[in-house]
Every structure is written in C-alpha cells, then in structure tokens.
Amino acid sequence: MGQLSWFAAPCLFAQCYIYRLVYIFFSRSTPFWKAYDISFTDKRDPLTASYVATFELIKRFHTILAALRQDDSHLTDEETQKALLDEII
C-alpha cells in the first residue's frame, strides 16, 4: 500500500476520519456547538424537496395501519407484518 499519509489515504477512510475529528471537536465544545448539526442542510433540503412524496407515503401507511387495527388478529400475523415491512422498504 505504500507509505501512509493524509494525501495517500483511501478517500472513504480519510473522509470518515476527518468527520470523526469534527464530531469530537463539536461534542466537547460549548452547549450550542454540541447540539449543532453540521450536515443539517444536507439532510433538510432533500426532505423538503420530497415533501409531497413523503406525505403521500405517510398517508398510505396510516391507511394500511388503520385497516389492520380493525382486525387485531392481523397485527400478530407474521406474514402480514413481513408484507407490511416489504411494502415500507
């Protein structure tokens, strides 16, 4: 693999390492920085952009769960639970 250095490190390893250092720095800092999420906008923006689709999925599964609650025997049925999980995934 050759001599290990920051510039010769595999990309994924180096990226994970630097993010871990940033996390440690923030976690040992003041309460404001301890609760600060460095990737908040990276997580918020896709969720905001997919709001309509996310809301439709929530409504769909709420309907499925409401139908299952009407007949309690299906809630413990392993095949029904597996089918619901497959549908969610």
Beta strands, then each sheet from edge to edge (+ up, - down):
end
